[in-house]
Amino acid sequence: MNGFSSKAIHGALLKKDVHGALRFPLYDNAAFEVGNSRDLELALEGKKPGHAYSRITNPTVEDFEQRVRLLSNAFGVVAVSSGMAAITETTMALAETGSNIITSPFLFGNTVSLFETTFARWGLEVRHADMTEASSLESVIDGRTRFIFLEVITNPQLQIADVSRIADIAAGHNVPVVLDGTLTTPYLFRSRDAGVAVEIISSTKYMSGGATSIGGVIIDNGIFDWQKTPALFVEAEKVGPGALIMRLCREIHRNVGSCLSPHNAWLQSLGLETLSLRIDKSSANAMAVAHFLKTQKRVLTVNYPGLKSSRYHDIANRQFNGKFSGLLTFELNSKDECFRFMDNLVMIRRATNINDNKSLILHPASTIFVDYPAPQREQMQVNERLLRLSVGIEDLEDIITDIQQGLDKL
Ligand SMILES: *Cc1c(COP(=O)(O)O)cnc(C)c1O
């Protein structure tokens, strides 16, 4: 069983259900009786498989983690309550007060705020580099750099870095790369092969199966020697490659309490089963919509890595398995025109999410970037004319008809 979809559907076959249920059951409960007193002690020490309390481990959550591990060919996976929890826990595990991380200003808004407000208050220094010019890392990396953090496709700029080059430079300094792979998932991008140490994903998006629930995963690809980073040196000497997963499970994840609810894990395991179908369909739809938008007089620019005109087409083509995901942006003539176009739409919904089954549209400048002053927004390449469309898996003809009538009415 080697194919992505077969593995996604059949999972990791952890245990046979007592009733022979073909879908791993939902254990929607808090506590478990492990056996006798000694068994409970061993379970809590992590020395014996078994579940004691769902904040720490849960069978349905474990089934989801093992499916993600199988699909990403990783060493270990910890599922958490949201994408933000995944970034928070990873940062807490790898960095400390007085250390620094290197990232780019082009990040998901809450991630910027987490690093530059929340963690800054705890004494973490955040440095910037241009991830599309990997050599720019050299001048900011130093002995106190704990990791390099980037997003696989930035949103809404749709910048794409050469991840292998960044990982090579980082490896030369014994620094791990942490990648936010939400927009690609292991179906489009094999982060392990590119040298990424840890991939975090907001499973709320593509993985959840259609915006069913909030969740996140931390994927340790198992290719970084944790003895090389001061953050995990002591654990790595003791337990070897399991150092990060051990730090998360036996300390941070347990203590922070941002566990994934078993109910959400169950929904997201179901989402994994159709992940490849949905990414294939939304990628094909997005490609066709991008080509259609290019033919429209009122549309000033179209940005989609699948278009040959995109600066990132070649690297995206090389990295992402020939597909480019469902996210694109385009410009109309003014904010007013953007608003009128959005309000003309009948099927496409106005919402902030991405990678839903439904096509969703948003005006970034007046929503996710509303707190930024205009000059800073321009620096972030978000102007008032820009619209972001997350193309769903509806019938292509209906998506195009809706856009066409929305433009015609302007
Ligand atoms: C949505 C998103 C997040 C945050 O995930 P939540 O599940 O909403 O906490 C992080 N990174 C990217 C790229 C996202 O799209």
The ligand as an SDF file (V2000), in Angstrom:
LIG
                    3D

 15 15  0  0  0  0  0  0  0  0999 V2000
   -5.3500   29.3180    9.2460 C   0  0  0  0  0  0  0  0  0  0  0  0
   -3.8800   29.3350    9.2550 C   0  0  0  0  0  0  0  0  0  0  0  0
   -3.1620   29.2520   10.4530 C   0  0  0  0  0  0  0  0  0  0  0  0
   -3.8400   29.1850   11.8020 C   0  0  0  0  0  0  0  0  0  0  0  0
   -4.6020   28.0320   11.9270 O   0  0  0  0  0  0  0  0  0  0  0  0
   -5.8730   27.9130   12.9300 P   0  0  0  0  0  0  0  0  0  0  0  0
   -6.2510   26.4890   12.7760 O   0  0  0  0  0  0  0  0  0  0  0  0
   -6.8870   28.8920   12.4680 O   0  0  0  0  0  0  0  0  0  0  0  0
   -5.3550   28.2380   14.2900 O   0  0  0  0  0  0  0  0  0  0  0  0
   -1.7880   29.2390   10.3860 C   0  0  0  0  0  0  0  0  0  0  0  0
   -1.1380   29.3200    9.2150 N   0  0  0  0  0  0  0  0  0  0  0  0
   -1.7910   29.4130    8.0300 C   0  0  0  0  0  0  0  0  0  0  0  0
   -1.0160   29.4880    6.7670 C   0  0  0  0  0  0  0  0  0  0  0  0
   -3.1780   29.4340    8.0180 C   0  0  0  0  0  0  0  0  0  0  0  0
   -3.8240   29.5240    6.8430 O   0  0  0  0  0  0  0  0  0  0  0  0
  1  2  1  0
  2  3  1  0
  2 14  2  0
  3  4  1  0
  3 10  2  0
  4  5  1  0
  5  6  1  0
  6  7  2  0
  6  8  1  0
  6  9  1  0
 10 11  1  0
 11 12  2  0
 12 13  1  0
 12 14  1  0
 14 15  1  0
M  END
$$$$
